[in-house]
């Protein structure tokens, strides 16, 4: 399998705007800023982790975001 780096890709400019999409957990409406990009809505992982009280860690060695359901959210996490 051949992998492709971002440097090998064509960069396309897209526009983003605030989204009215919201996250609900059961009947509870959660906060957080949403973004509408290219026909899809996005929420920040940091916001979702805070809402669900999930631990999130950045592993710079493997360039991986790890979501830990056994630890609590840490507001000083590297993930913003």
C-alpha positions, 0 to 999 in steps of 0.5 A, spaced: 500 500 500 502 506 497 502 512 502 501 519 500 504 525 504 500 532 505 506 535 501 504 530 495 497 532 495 493 538 492 491 543 497 484 546 496 481 552 499 475 551 503 470 556 507 468 554 514 462 558 518 459 557 524 454 552 525 448 551 528 449 544 529 449 542 536 450 535 540 445 532 545 446 527 550 439 524 551 435 530 552 441 534 554 443 539 549 451 540 550 455 546 548 461 547 544 462 551 537 460 547 531 463 549 524 460 547 517 465 546 512 464 543 505 457 541 507 458 537 513 458 539 520 464 538 525 465 539 533 472 540 536 474 533 539 476 537 545 469 540 546 466 533 545 471 530 550 469 535 555 462 534 555 463 526 555 468 527 561 473 523 556 481 523 557 484 525 550 492 525 549 496 527 544 502 522 542 507 526 538 511 520 537 506 516 533 502 523 531 496 519 534 490 522 538 488 517 544 481 517 547 481 514 554 474 512 556 477 510 563 480 517 565 477 524 566 477 530 562 483 534 563 482 541 561 490 542 560 490 537 555 495 538 549 488 537 545 485 544 543 
